């Protein structure tokens, strides 16, 4: 891996690595945790899990039915109503290149990476802890998919670090989502400077600087609103347990009504 690209060969990745690949001609990237044995645990929207089509502009990255994998019978395994999926490496990459997400980078390296969703200043946990989180979430889910607050990169970042953002509003852990929001914001904030800077180069430089700083400010390695949460307590921390309890109570009440009828 280098400053310009995080591309790696399959022989270079190890169990517990956070990997990703680009979709739709580098429009966006899809992230997951390599758990060994040519298997990847990753997160995607529930509504597209059974889709066999793949529009090139689909940011939700639908997965083909698991019966289409000729190599691994369990490729595509997931629990009902869960977006966490176990796939083989071939199906995860879909003929795309393999990249490895970097952890513990210095601020200068982070800022030098023009594209978000490739690295973080946060330090990773040991591989066995990372794999435990990924496999636990495969069995128990990771909540509802949200392209800005709870996406595939958020899933992989949590598995690697165990960090959660306490503030539920705003952008999640994903550097990719931060880049999508940060670029227009930087352009908007720098637009008044056009009146003070006659040179387009000067405006472009200021805009680029604001963009990089907005990315850095939202990185989980420097944010002050993150906490370490055990994977077993994740449902309670994010409020999933409350929703499950409410649904169970509603079902129980409905059953009682049917019995009385």
DOLO-663215 format. One record per atom (N, C-alpha, C): atom name; x, y, z. Coordinates in Angstrom, 2 decimals, padded with zeros to 5 digits, m for minus. Each point is the difference from the previous one (the first is absolute). Layout:
R  atom       px       py       pz
R    CA        X        Y        Z
...
END
This chain:
R  atom       px       py       pz
R     N   000.84  m001.20   000.00
R    CA  m000.84   001.20   000.00
R     C   000.88   001.25   000.00
R     N  m000.48   001.02  m000.66
R    CA   000.77   001.23  m000.08
R     C  m000.87   001.21   000.22
R     N   000.58   001.16  m000.26
R    CA  m000.72   001.25   000.22
R     C  m001.10   000.20  m001.02
R     N   000.20  m000.50  m001.21
R    CA  m000.97   000.23  m001.06
R     C  m001.07  m001.08  m000.07
R     N   000.31  m001.20   000.42
R    CA  m000.98  m001.08  m000.09
R     C   000.20  m001.01   001.12
R     N  m001.10  m000.63   000.42
R    CA   000.05  m001.06   001.01
R     C  m000.21  m001.37  m000.64
R     N   000.22  m000.09  m001.28
R    CA  m000.24  m001.26  m000.70
R     C   000.99  m001.07   000.45
R     N  m000.51  m001.20   000.21
R    CA   000.82  m001.12   000.45
R     C  m000.36  m001.25  m000.80
R     N   000.85  m001.00   000.11
R    CA  m000.29  m001.30  m000.58
R     C  m000.69  m000.88   001.05
R     N  m000.67  m001.02  m000.46
R    CA  m000.72  m000.88   000.93
R     C   000.94  m000.66   001.00
R     N   001.20  m000.28  m000.43
R    CA   000.97  m000.65   000.89
R     C   000.48   000.91   001.12
R     N  m000.28   001.30  m000.11
R    CA   000.49   000.96   000.98
R     C  m000.98   000.26   001.14
R     N  m001.25  m000.41  m000.14
R    CA  m000.97   000.29   001.05
R     C  m000.02  m001.13   001.03
R     N  m000.38   000.36   001.23
R    CA  m000.05  m000.94   001.11
R     C  m001.38   000.04   000.65
R     N  m000.40  m001.08   000.67
R    CA  m001.27   000.01   000.72
R     C  m000.08   001.17   000.97
R     N  m001.12   000.69  m000.02
R    CA  m000.17   001.18   000.84
R     C   000.27   001.30  m000.72
R     N   000.46  m000.07  m001.25
R    CA   000.25   001.21  m000.77
R     C  m001.31   000.63  m000.48
R     N   000.00   001.31  m000.05
R    CA  m001.10   000.78  m000.56
R     C   000.32   000.21  m001.48
R     N  m000.79  m000.61  m000.86
R    CA   000.26   000.09  m001.43
R     C  m001.15   000.74  m000.69
R     N   000.27   000.44  m001.21
R    CA  m001.05   000.65  m000.79
R     C   000.32  m000.11  m001.47
R     N  m001.01   000.27  m000.81
R    CA   000.15   000.01  m001.44
R     C  m000.90   001.08  m000.57
R     N   000.34   000.49  m001.16
R    CA  m000.79   001.08  m000.60
R     C  m001.08  m000.56  m000.92
R     N  m001.11   000.71  m000.05
R    CA  m001.13  m000.36  m000.85
R     C  m000.29   001.14  m000.98
R     N  m000.70  m000.34  m001.07
R    CA  m000.49   001.00  m000.96
R     C   001.09   000.97  m000.44
R     N   001.09  m000.56  m000.50
R    CA   001.11   000.79  m000.54
R     C   000.51   001.00   001.05
R     N   000.33  m000.51   001.18
R    CA   000.59   000.79   001.09
R     C  m000.94   001.07   000.55
R     N  m001.30  m000.17  m000.23
R    CA  m000.95   000.98   000.54
R     C  m000.08  m000.10   001.52
R     N  m000.01  m001.21   000.52
R    CA  m000.06  m000.22   001.44
R     C   000.69  m001.31   000.32
R     N   000.24  m000.24   001.28
R    CA   000.69  m001.23   000.41
R     C  m000.88  m000.81   000.94
R     N   000.20  m001.32  m000.03
R    CA  m000.73  m000.89   000.90
R     C   001.00  m000.67   000.93
R     N  m000.31  m000.01   001.31
R    CA   000.95  m000.41   001.04
R     C  m000.46  m001.27   000.71
R     N   000.96  m000.73   000.55
R    CA  m000.30  m001.19   000.77
R     C   001.19  m000.44   000.82
R     N  m000.20  m001.04   000.79
R    CA   001.06  m000.57   000.84
R     C   000.36  m001.38  m000.54
R     N   001.27  m000.18  m000.33
R    CA   000.48  m001.30  m000.46
R     C   000.20  m000.88   001.23
R     N  m000.71  m001.14   000.04
R    CA   000.04  m000.86   001.18
R     C   000.80  m001.28  m000.24
R     N   000.66  m000.09  m001.15
R    CA   000.79  m001.19  m000.32
R     C  m000.80  m000.99  m000.82
R     N   000.70  m000.98  m000.57
R    CA  m000.67  m001.01  m000.80
R     C  m000.70   000.55  m001.22
R     N   000.53   001.09  m000.56
R    CA  m000.60   000.67  m001.17
R     C  m001.41   000.49   000.28
R     N  m000.30   000.37   001.26
R    CA  m001.33   000.47   000.38
R     C   000.07   001.44   000.52
R     N  m001.06   000.74  m000.30
R    CA  m000.11   001.40   000.41
R     C  m001.36   000.21   000.65
R     N  m000.01   000.69   001.13
R    CA  m001.26   000.41   000.64
R     C  m000.18   001.48  m000.29
R     N  m001.15   000.34  m000.56
R    CA  m000.24   001.39  m000.37
R     C  m001.47   000.35   000.22
R     N  m000.33   001.27  m000.17
R    CA  m001.31   000.54   000.37
R     C  m000.61   000.71  m001.20
R     N  m001.29  m000.26  m000.24
R    CA  m000.70   000.61  m001.12
R     C  m001.49   000.11   000.31
R     N  m000.74   000.79  m000.76
R    CA  m001.43   000.18   000.28
R     C  m000.77  m001.30  m000.13
R     N  m000.92  m000.24   000.91
R    CA  m000.80  m001.22  m000.03
R     C  m000.84  m000.11  m001.26
R     N  m000.55   001.13  m000.45
R    CA  m000.97  m000.07  m001.10
R     C   000.63  m000.41  m001.32
R     N   001.33   000.09  m000.10
R    CA   000.65  m000.36  m001.26
R     C   000.74  m001.32   000.07
R     N  m000.12  m000.71   001.11
R    CA   000.79  m001.22   000.17
R     C  m000.39  m001.10  m000.97
R     N  m001.26  m000.02  m000.42
R    CA  m000.45  m001.07  m000.88
R     C  m000.11   000.44  m001.45
R     N   000.54   001.17  m000.29
R    CA  m000.07   000.50  m001.36
R     C   001.05  m000.66  m000.87
R     N  m000.38  m000.38  m001.20
R    CA   000.96  m000.62  m000.91
R     C   000.49   000.98  m001.05
R     N  m000.51   001.23   000.05
R    CA   000.43   001.01  m000.94
R     C   001.03   000.90   000.65
R     N   000.81   000.65  m000.83
R    CA   001.03   000.88   000.54
R     C   000.15   001.24  m000.87
R     N  m000.87   001.00   000.18
R    CA   000.17   001.23  m000.75
R     C   001.33   000.64   000.37
R     N   000.69   000.55  m000.97
R    CA   001.33   000.55   000.25
R     C  m000.04   001.21   000.91
R     N  m001.17   000.65   000.11
R    CA  m000.09   001.19   000.84
R     C  m000.60  m000.28   001.36
R     N  m000.19  m001.27   000.34
R    CA  m000.66  m000.33   001.25
R     C   000.98   000.09   001.17
R     N  m000.14   001.03   000.82
R    CA   000.89   000.19   001.14
R     C  m000.23  m001.02   001.09
R     N  m001.13  m000.69  m000.04
R    CA  m000.30  m000.96   001.05
R     C   000.61  m001.36  m000.28
R     N   000.60  m000.16  m001.18
R    CA   000.81  m001.17  m000.27
R     C  m000.73  m001.31   000.25
R     N  m001.03  m000.33  m000.79
R    CA  m000.73  m001.23   000.22
R     C   000.86  m001.23  m000.21
R     N  m000.35  m001.06   000.68
R    CA   000.77  m001.24  m000.10
R     C  m000.79  m001.02  m000.79
R     N   000.68  m000.81  m000.75
R    CA  m000.68  m001.05  m000.74
R     C  m000.39  m001.12   000.94
R     N  m000.99  m000.80  m000.34
R    CA  m000.40  m001.11   000.86
R     C   001.17  m000.92   000.26
R     N   000.08  m000.56   001.21
R    CA   001.16  m000.80   000.36
R     C   000.10  m001.28  m000.83
R     N  m001.11  m000.43  m000.64
R    CA   000.05  m001.21  m000.80
R     C   000.85   000.17  m001.25
R     N   000.35   001.27  m000.35
R    CA   000.78   000.23  m001.20
R     C   001.48  m000.22   000.22
R     N   000.45  m000.14   001.25
R    CA   001.42  m000.20   000.26
R     C   000.36  m001.46  m000.26
R     N   000.91  m000.26  m000.94
R    CA   000.34  m001.39  m000.34
R     C   001.03  m000.63   000.93
R     N   000.59   000.80   000.89
R    CA   001.12  m000.49   000.81
R     C  m000.39  m000.34   001.43
R     N  m000.74   000.91   000.65
R    CA  m000.32  m000.18   001.42
R     C  m001.52  m000.07   000.20
R     N  m000.51  m001.12   000.48
R    CA  m001.45  m000.14   000.21
R     C  m000.57   001.00   001.00
R     N   000.82   000.42   000.98
R    CA  m000.51   000.92   001.02
R     C   000.22   001.47  m000.37
R     N   000.47   000.26  m001.21
R    CA   000.20   001.38  m000.43
R     C  m001.36   000.70  m000.09
R     N  m000.12   001.13   000.66
R    CA  m001.26   000.72   000.05
R     C  m000.81  m000.27   001.25
R     N   000.58  m000.76   000.94
R    CA  m000.73  m000.31   001.24
R     C  m000.28   001.27   000.78
R     N  m001.18   000.09   000.55
R    CA  m000.39   001.08   000.89
R     C  m001.18  m000.45   000.84
R     N  m000.20   000.66   001.11
R    CA  m001.16  m000.26   000.83
R     C  m001.20   000.76  m000.56
R     N  m001.22  m000.48   000.26
R    CA  m001.19   000.72  m000.48
R     C  m000.02   001.44   000.53
R     N  m000.42   000.92  m000.85
R    CA  m000.12   001.41   000.35
R     C   001.32   000.63   000.43
R     N   001.10  m000.51  m000.53
R    CA   001.31   000.55   000.32
R     C   000.73   000.35  m001.29
R     N   000.75   001.09   000.04
R    CA   000.77   000.40  m001.17
R     C   001.45  m000.45   000.05
R     N   000.39  m000.71   001.06
R    CA   001.37  m000.49   000.11
R     C   000.09  m001.34  m000.73
R     N   000.93  m000.10  m000.94
R    CA   000.07  m001.14  m000.91
R     C   001.40  m000.61   000.02
R     N   000.04  m001.33  m000.15
R    CA   001.26  m000.72  m000.18
R     C   000.14  m000.34  m001.47
R     N   001.05   000.48  m000.64
R    CA   000.22  m000.26  m001.42
R     C   001.42  m000.52  m000.22
R     N   000.18  m000.67  m001.11
R    CA   001.37  m000.37  m000.37
R     C   000.69   001.23  m000.58
R     N   001.31  m000.03  m000.03
R    CA   000.76   001.16  m000.45
R     C  m000.29   000.33  m001.46
R     N  m000.21  m001.03  m000.82
R    CA  m000.29   000.24  m001.42
R     C  m001.31   000.76  m000.18
R     N  m001.04  m000.42   000.72
R    CA  m001.30   000.67  m000.12
R     C   000.05   001.40   000.59
R     N   000.80   000.18   001.04
R    CA   000.15   001.33   000.60
R     C   000.67   000.97  m000.98
R     N   001.04  m000.47  m000.67
R    CA   000.75   000.87  m000.91
R     C  m000.70   000.20  m001.33
R     N  m000.70  m001.03  m000.48
R    CA  m000.67   000.06  m001.31
R     C   000.95   000.48  m001.09
R     N   001.14  m000.64  m000.09
R    CA   001.02   000.30  m001.00
R     C   000.67   001.36   000.21
R     N  m000.29   000.64   001.13
R    CA   000.66   001.27   000.29
R     C   001.33  m000.22   000.69
R     N   000.76   001.05   000.15
R    CA   001.29  m000.07   000.67
R     C  m000.19  m000.02   001.51
R     N   000.98  m000.52   000.70
R    CA  m000.05  m000.13   001.46
R     C   000.83   001.10   000.65
R     N  m000.58   000.65   001.01
R    CA   000.69   001.06   000.73
R     C  m000.10  m000.29   001.49
R     N   001.01   000.45   000.74
R    CA   000.03  m000.21   001.45
R     C  m000.03   001.36   000.70
R     N  m000.97   000.18   000.88
R    CA  m000.18   001.24   000.75
R     C   001.15   000.14   001.00
R     N   000.52   001.21   000.15
R    CA   001.13   000.26   000.89
R     C  m000.47   000.58   001.34
R     N   000.62  m000.47   001.08
R    CA  m000.30   000.48   001.35
R     C   001.26   000.57   000.64
R     N  m000.22   000.94   000.92
R    CA   001.12   000.58   000.73
R     C   000.91   000.87  m000.84
R     N  m000.54   000.62  m001.05
R    CA   000.83   000.86  m000.83
R     C   000.21   001.34   000.70
R     N   001.05   000.68  m000.35
R    CA   000.28   001.32   000.57
R     C  m000.93   001.03  m000.63
R     N  m000.22   001.13   000.68
R    CA  m000.86   001.05  m000.58
R     C   000.47   000.46  m001.37
R     N   001.31   000.08  m000.20
R    CA   000.51   000.45  m001.30
R     C  m000.36  m000.98  m001.11
R     N   000.11  m001.30   000.29
R    CA  m000.37  m001.01  m001.00
R     C  m001.50   000.04  m000.24
R     N  m000.79   000.15   001.06
R    CA  m001.45   000.06  m000.15
R     C  m000.40   001.16  m000.90
R     N   000.58   001.17   000.22
R    CA  m000.34   001.18  m000.79
R     C   000.50  m000.12  m001.44
R     N   001.07  m000.78  m000.19
R    CA   000.54  m000.17  m001.35
R     C  m000.88  m000.91  m000.85
R     N  m000.80  m000.83   000.65
R    CA  m000.92  m000.87  m000.74
R     C  m001.17   000.85  m000.48
R     N  m000.05   000.25  m001.29
R    CA  m001.01   000.89  m000.54
R     C  m001.40  m000.60   000.15
R     N  m000.10  m001.30  m000.16
R    CA  m001.30  m000.65   000.05
R     C  m000.28  m000.56   001.38
R     N  m001.21   000.23   000.50
R    CA  m000.39  m000.54   001.29
R     C  m000.32  m001.48  m000.09
R     N  m000.11  m000.65   001.17
R    CA  m000.34  m001.41   000.03
R     C   001.15  m000.92  m000.32
R     N   001.24   000.45   000.26
R    CA   001.17  m000.83  m000.28
R     C   000.89  m000.20   001.22
R     N  m000.15   000.85   001.03
R    CA   000.87  m000.11   001.17
R     C  m000.61   000.75   001.17
R     N   000.58  m000.21   001.19
R    CA  m000.42   000.70   001.20
R     C   001.19   000.11   000.95
R     N  m000.05   000.99   000.86
R    CA   001.05   000.14   001.01
R     C  m000.24  m000.91   001.20
R     N  m001.20  m000.59   000.08
R    CA  m000.33  m000.88   001.12
R     C   000.83  m001.28  m000.05
R     N   000.30  m000.54   001.17
R    CA   000.78  m001.23   000.08
R     C  m000.94  m001.21  m000.02
R     N   000.40  m001.08  m000.68
R    CA  m000.86  m001.19  m000.06
R     C   000.18  m000.90   001.21
R     N  m000.98  m000.84   000.24
R    CA   000.10  m001.02   001.04
R     C   000.64  m001.26  m000.57
R     N   000.37  m000.96   000.86
R    CA   000.62  m001.24  m000.50
R     C  m000.91  m000.74  m000.98
R     N   000.57  m000.73  m000.95
R    CA  m000.80  m000.70  m001.02
R     C  m001.06  m000.93   000.57
R     N   000.32  m000.70   001.09
R    CA  m000.99  m000.93   000.57
R     C  m001.22   000.74   000.53
R     N   000.21   001.20   000.54
R    CA  m001.12   000.82   000.47
R     C  m000.84   000.49  m001.17
R     N   000.68   000.40  m001.06
R    CA  m000.69   000.48  m001.20
R     C  m000.88  m001.09  m000.60
R     N   000.55  m001.20  m000.12
R    CA  m000.74  m001.12  m000.57
R     C  m001.18  m000.38   000.90
R     N   000.21   000.04   001.31
R    CA  m001.09  m000.30   000.94
R     C  m001.16   000.97  m000.20
R     N   000.31   001.28  m000.14
R    CA  m001.07   001.00  m000.20
R     C  m000.74  m000.27  m001.30
R     N   000.76  m000.27  m001.07
R    CA  m000.63  m000.22  m001.30
R     C  m000.91  m001.23   000.02
R     N   000.46  m001.09   000.60
R    CA  m000.80  m001.22   000.03
R     C  m001.19   000.14   000.94
R     N   000.18   000.75   001.08
R    CA  m001.12   000.25   000.92
R     C  m001.09   000.81  m000.71
R     N   000.41   001.01  m000.75
R    CA  m000.97   000.84  m000.71
R     C  m000.63  m000.76  m001.17
R     N   000.71  m000.98  m000.54
R    CA  m000.60  m000.84  m001.04
R     C  m001.20  m000.76   000.56
R     N   000.08  m000.38   001.25
R    CA  m001.09  m000.73   000.64
R     C  m001.07   000.91   000.59
R     N   000.37   001.24   000.33
R    CA  m000.92   000.87   000.73
R     C  m000.38   001.29  m000.72
R     N   000.65   000.29  m001.12
R    CA  m000.36   001.18  m000.77
R     C   000.73   001.26   000.45
R     N  m000.13   001.05  m000.81
R    CA   000.66   001.28   000.26
R     C  m000.99   001.15  m000.15
R     N  m001.27  m000.27   000.26
R    CA  m001.00   001.06  m000.09
R     C  m000.41   000.27  m001.44
R     N  m000.61   001.14  m000.20
R    CA  m000.49   000.39  m001.32
R     C   001.09   000.73  m000.79
R     N   000.11  m000.36  m001.26
R    CA   000.99   000.64  m000.87
R     C  m000.39   001.44  m000.27
R     N   000.97   000.89   000.09
R    CA  m000.20   001.41  m000.34
R     C   001.24   000.46  m000.75
R     N  m000.18   000.54  m001.17
R    CA   001.14   000.31  m000.86
R     C   000.94   001.03   000.61
R     N  m000.50   000.86   000.91
R    CA   000.85   001.01   000.61
R     C   000.38  m000.33   001.44
R     N  m000.84  m000.71   000.74
R    CA   000.24  m000.19   001.42
R     C   000.32  m001.44   000.40
R     N  m000.33  m000.97  m000.84
R    CA   000.24  m001.40   000.39
R     C   000.15  m000.85  m001.26
R     N   001.14   000.15  m000.66
R    CA   000.21  m000.70  m001.26
R     C   001.08  m001.07   000.14
R     N   000.44  m000.55  m001.13
R    CA   000.96  m001.10   000.03
R     C   001.34   000.41   000.60
R     N   000.42   001.23  m000.24
R    CA   001.26   000.47   000.58
R     C  m000.14   000.19   001.51
R     N  m001.16   000.49   000.45
R    CA  m000.25   000.12   001.43
R     C   000.09  m001.37   000.68
R     N  m000.56  m001.01  m000.67
R    CA   000.05  m001.36   000.53
R     C   001.44  m000.48   000.17
R     N   000.80   000.17  m001.05
R    CA   001.38  m000.46   000.04
R     C   000.82   000.78   001.03
R     N  m000.24   001.31   000.08
R    CA   000.72   000.82   000.98
R     C  m000.33  m000.42   001.42
R     N  m001.27  m000.32   000.25
R    CA  m000.36  m000.45   001.35
R     C   000.67  m001.34   000.31
R     N  m000.03  m000.92  m000.95
R    CA   000.63  m001.30   000.23
R     C   001.49   000.16   000.32
R     N   000.66   000.93  m000.64
R    CA   001.43   000.19   000.20
R     C   000.34   000.75   001.28
R     N  m000.86   000.90   000.44
R    CA   000.34   000.87   001.13
R     C  m000.92  m000.14   001.20
R     N  m001.24  m000.43  m000.21
R    CA  m000.97  m000.05   001.09
R     C  m000.52   001.37   000.39
R     N   000.26   001.01  m000.82
R    CA  m000.39   001.37   000.32
R     C  m001.36   000.35  m000.58
R     N  m000.81   000.67   000.80
R    CA  m001.30   000.49  m000.43
R     C  m000.09   001.49   000.27
R     N  m000.73   000.69  m000.85
R    CA  m000.22   001.44   000.19
R     C  m001.22   000.19   000.88
R     N   000.17   000.73   001.09
R    CA  m001.10   000.21   000.95
R     C  m001.11   000.84  m000.60
R     N   000.36   001.00  m000.80
R    CA  m001.00   000.87  m000.62
R     C  m000.60  m000.72  m001.19
R     N  m001.30  m000.28   000.04
R    CA  m000.64  m000.76  m001.06
R     C  m000.31   000.84  m001.23
R     N  m000.01   001.33   000.15
R    CA  m000.27   000.86  m001.13
R     C   001.30   000.31  m000.73
R     N  m000.11   000.28  m001.30
R    CA   001.17   000.37  m000.78
R     C   000.62  m001.20  m000.69
R     N   001.28   000.16  m000.39
R    CA   000.69  m001.02  m000.77
R     C   000.53  m001.08   000.94
R     N  m000.02  m001.25  m000.45
R    CA   000.51  m001.10   000.81
R     C   001.51  m000.08  m000.06
R     N   000.53  m001.21   000.17
R    CA   001.45  m000.20   000.03
R     C   000.61   000.01  m001.39
R     N  m000.81  m000.17  m001.02
R    CA   000.48  m000.19  m001.36
R     C   000.73   001.20  m000.57
R     N   001.25  m000.21  m000.43
R    CA   000.75   001.06  m000.66
R     C  m000.53   000.28  m001.38
R     N  m000.58  m001.02  m000.63
R    CA  m000.58   000.17  m001.32
R     C  m001.19   000.95   000.05
R     N  m000.87  m000.18   001.01
R    CA  m001.15   000.89   000.16
R     C   000.45   001.41   000.35
R     N   001.04   000.11   000.82
R    CA   000.52   001.31   000.37
R     C   000.52   000.75  m001.22
R     N   000.58  m000.73  m000.94
R    CA   000.51   000.63  m001.22
R     C  m001.14   000.52  m000.86
R     N  m001.08  m000.79  m000.08
R    CA  m001.15   000.41  m000.82
R     C  m000.59   001.29   000.53
R     N  m000.06   000.13   001.33
R    CA  m000.56   001.21   000.60
R     C   001.03   001.11   000.07
R     N   001.26  m000.37   000.24
R    CA   001.04   001.00   000.20
R     C   000.35   000.80  m001.24
R     N  m000.04  m000.63  m001.17
R    CA   000.37   000.71  m001.23
R     C  m000.96   001.14  m000.32
R     N  m001.33  m000.24  m000.03
R    CA  m000.91   001.13  m000.25
R     C   000.07   001.05   001.09
R     N   000.19  m000.44   001.25
R    CA   000.08   000.96   001.10
R     C   001.22   000.89  m000.15
R     N   001.13  m000.58  m000.37
R    CA   001.21   000.79  m000.20
R     C  m000.18   001.00  m001.13
R     N  m000.65  m000.43  m001.07
R    CA  m000.24   000.91  m001.12
R     C  m000.92   001.14   000.41
R     N  m001.00  m000.32   000.82
R    CA  m000.94   001.02   000.46
R     C   000.68   001.02   000.90
R     N   000.82  m000.50   000.93
R    CA   000.67   000.90   000.94
R     C   001.05   000.88  m000.67
R     N   000.60  m000.52  m001.06
R    CA   001.06   000.76  m000.66
R     C  m000.53   000.94  m001.07
R     N  m001.27  m000.10  m000.34
R    CA  m000.55   000.83  m001.08
R     C   000.11   001.50   000.28
R     N  m000.19   000.47   001.25
R    CA   000.17   001.45   000.23
R     C   001.42   000.48  m000.25
R     N   000.98  m000.92   000.05
R    CA   001.39   000.40  m000.20
R     C   000.29   000.37  m001.44
R     N  m000.91  m000.35  m000.90
R    CA   000.20   000.37  m001.39
R     C   000.04   001.52  m000.18
R     N  m000.69   000.70   000.91
R    CA   000.00   001.45  m000.08
R     C   001.33   000.59   000.46
R     N   000.73  m000.76   000.84
R    CA   001.26   000.50   000.54
R     C   001.20  m000.54  m000.75
R     N  m000.17  m001.13  m000.68
R    CA   001.11  m000.62  m000.71
R     C  m000.27   000.02  m001.50
R     N   000.69   000.83  m000.73
R    CA  m000.24   000.04  m001.45
R     C   000.48  m001.25  m000.71
R     N   000.94  m000.72   000.60
R    CA   000.57  m001.17  m000.67
R     C  m000.83  m001.25   000.28
R     N  m000.43  m000.72  m001.04
R    CA  m000.73  m001.26   000.21
R     C   000.84  m001.04   000.73
R     N   001.32   000.08  m000.18
R    CA   000.89  m000.95   000.68
R     C  m000.07   000.19   001.51
R     N  m000.06   001.25   000.43
R    CA  m000.09   000.28   001.43
R     C  m001.29  m000.53   000.60
R     N  m001.11   000.20  m000.71
R    CA  m001.28  m000.50   000.48
R     C   000.01  m001.52   000.06
R     N   000.56  m000.63  m001.03
R    CA   000.06  m001.46  m000.04
R     C   000.85  m000.54   001.15
R     N   001.08   000.70   000.31
R    CA   000.87  m000.44   001.09
R     C  m000.71   000.07   001.34
R     N  m000.71   001.10   000.23
R    CA  m000.75   000.16   001.25
R     C  m001.11  m001.05   000.10
R     N  m000.69  m000.24  m001.10
R    CA  m001.08  m001.00  m000.01
R     C   000.54  m001.38   000.31
R     N   001.14  m000.35  m000.60
R    CA   000.61  m001.30   000.26
R     C   000.42  m000.12   001.46
R     N   000.52   001.08   000.55
R    CA   000.41  m000.02   001.41
R     C  m001.19  m000.20   000.93
R     N  m001.10   000.68  m000.29
R    CA  m001.21  m000.16   000.81
R     C  m000.56  m001.41  m000.11
R     N   000.07  m000.55  m001.20
R    CA  m000.48  m001.37  m000.22
R     C   000.81  m001.00   000.83
R     N   001.31   000.13  m000.02
R    CA   000.86  m000.92   000.75
R     C  m000.23   000.14   001.50
R     N  m000.15   001.23   000.48
R    CA  m000.20   000.21   001.43
R     C  m001.36  m000.51   000.45
R     N  m001.02   000.11  m000.86
R    CA  m001.32  m000.52   000.37
R     C   000.05  m001.52   000.10
R     N   000.76  m000.65  m000.87
R    CA   000.18  m001.45   000.08
R     C   000.73  m000.38   001.28
R     N   001.04   000.73   000.32
R    CA   000.80  m000.31   001.19
R     C  m000.82   000.18   001.27
R     N  m000.84   001.04   000.03
R    CA  m000.79   000.29   001.20
R     C  m001.02  m001.09   000.29
R     N  m000.43  m000.73  m001.03
R    CA  m001.01  m001.04   000.19
R     C   000.62  m001.40   000.13
R     N   001.31  m000.10  m000.03
R    CA   000.65  m001.30   000.14
R     C  m000.17  m000.52   001.42
R     N  m000.30  m001.30   000.14
R    CA  m000.26  m000.55   001.33
R     C   001.23   000.01   000.89
R     N   001.17   000.14  m000.61
R    CA   001.22   000.03   000.80
R     C   000.23   001.31   000.72
R     N  m000.69   001.07  m000.42
R    CA   000.19   001.31   000.63
R     C  m001.29   000.54   000.63
R     N  m001.12  m000.61  m000.30
R    CA  m001.27   000.48   000.57
R     C  m000.03  m000.25   001.50
R     N  m000.66   000.91   000.71
R    CA  m000.12  m000.12   001.46
R     C  m001.33  m000.62   000.42
R     N  m000.88  m000.26  m000.96
R    CA  m001.33  m000.53   000.34
R     C  m000.11  m001.49  m000.31
R     N   001.12  m000.73   000.09
R    CA  m000.04  m001.44  m000.25
R     C   000.27  m000.76   001.30
R     N  m000.60  m001.17   000.11
R    CA   000.20  m000.85   001.17
R     C   000.25  m001.43  m000.46
R     N   000.66  m000.76   000.85
R    CA   000.27  m001.41  m000.28
R     C  m001.18  m000.81   000.53
R     N  m000.59  m000.81  m000.87
R    CA  m001.18  m000.78   000.37
R     C   000.24  m001.46  m000.36
R     N  m000.20  m000.88   000.97
R    CA   000.13  m001.44  m000.27
R     C  m001.08  m000.43  m000.97
R     N   000.33  m000.93  m000.87
R    CA  m000.95  m000.41  m001.02
R     C  m001.25  m000.62   000.62
R     N   000.15  m000.63   001.16
R    CA  m001.16  m000.59   000.67
R     C  m000.97   001.06   000.53
R     N   000.50   001.23   000.20
R    CA  m000.84   001.09   000.49
R     C  m000.44   000.94  m001.11
R     N   000.32  m000.34  m001.23
R    CA  m000.25   000.92  m001.11
R     C  m001.48   000.27  m000.20
R     N  m000.83  m001.03   000.10
R    CA  m001.44   000.17  m000.22
R     C  m000.60   000.98   001.00
R     N   000.44  m000.09   001.25
R    CA  m000.52   000.90   001.03
R     C   000.48   001.42  m000.24
R     N   001.27   000.15  m000.39
R    CA   000.58   001.33  m000.21
R     C  m000.67   000.73  m001.15
R     N  m000.39  m000.72  m001.03
R    CA  m000.61   000.64  m001.17
R     C  m001.52  m000.02   000.03
R     N  m000.57  m000.59   001.05
R    CA  m001.45   000.01   000.13
R     C  m000.70  m001.11  m000.75
R     N   000.78  m000.96  m000.56
R    CA  m000.65  m001.10  m000.72
R     C  m000.81  m000.86   000.95
R     N   000.52  m000.20   001.22
R    CA  m000.68  m000.87   000.96
R     C  m001.37   000.55   000.35
R     N  m000.10   001.34   000.09
R    CA  m001.28   000.61   000.32
R     C  m001.03  m000.29  m001.09
R     N   000.45   000.10  m001.26
R    CA  m000.91  m000.27  m001.10
R     C  m000.44  m001.46   000.00
R     N   000.94  m000.91   000.31
R    CA  m000.34  m001.42   000.04
R     C  m000.99  m000.27   001.13
R     N   000.21   000.63   001.15
R    CA  m000.90  m000.20   001.13
R     C  m001.39   000.55  m000.29
R     N  m000.05   001.17  m000.64
R    CA  m001.29   000.58  m000.36
R     C  m000.75  m000.90  m000.98
R     N   000.73  m000.52  m000.98
R    CA  m000.64  m000.89  m000.98
R     C  m000.50  m001.27   000.67
R     N   000.80  m000.53   000.94
R    CA  m000.42  m001.21   000.70
R     C  m001.24   000.26   000.85
R     N  m000.05   001.16   000.66
R    CA  m001.16   000.34   000.81
R     C  m001.25   000.18  m000.86
R     N   000.17   000.62  m001.17
R    CA  m001.13   000.17  m000.90
R     C  m000.52  m001.34  m000.49
R     N   000.93  m000.90  m000.34
R    CA  m000.42  m001.33  m000.46
R     C  m000.71  m000.77   001.11
R     N   000.50   000.15   001.23
R    CA  m000.63  m000.69   001.13
R     C  m001.40   000.54   000.25
R     N  m000.15   001.33  m000.08
R    CA  m001.32   000.61   000.20
R     C  m000.97  m000.44  m001.09
R     N   000.50  m000.08  m001.24
R    CA  m000.85  m000.43  m001.10
R     C  m000.44  m001.45   000.19
R     N   000.92  m000.83   000.49
R    CA  m000.33  m001.41   000.23
R     C  m001.08  m000.13   001.07
R     N   000.08   000.81   001.04
R    CA  m001.00  m000.04   001.07
R     C  m001.37   000.42  m000.52
R     N  m000.01   001.01  m000.88
R    CA  m001.26   000.45  m000.57
R     C  m000.64  m001.10  m000.84
R     N   000.84  m000.72  m000.75
R    CA  m000.52  m001.08  m000.83
R     C  m000.55  m001.13   000.86
R     N   000.66  m000.26   001.13
R    CA  m000.46  m001.06   000.89
R     C  m001.35   000.35   000.61
R     N  m000.16   001.27   000.41
R    CA  m001.26   000.42   000.61
R     C  m001.14  m000.02  m001.00
R     N   000.32   000.20  m001.27
R    CA  m001.04  m000.05  m001.03
R     C  m000.46  m001.44  m000.23
END
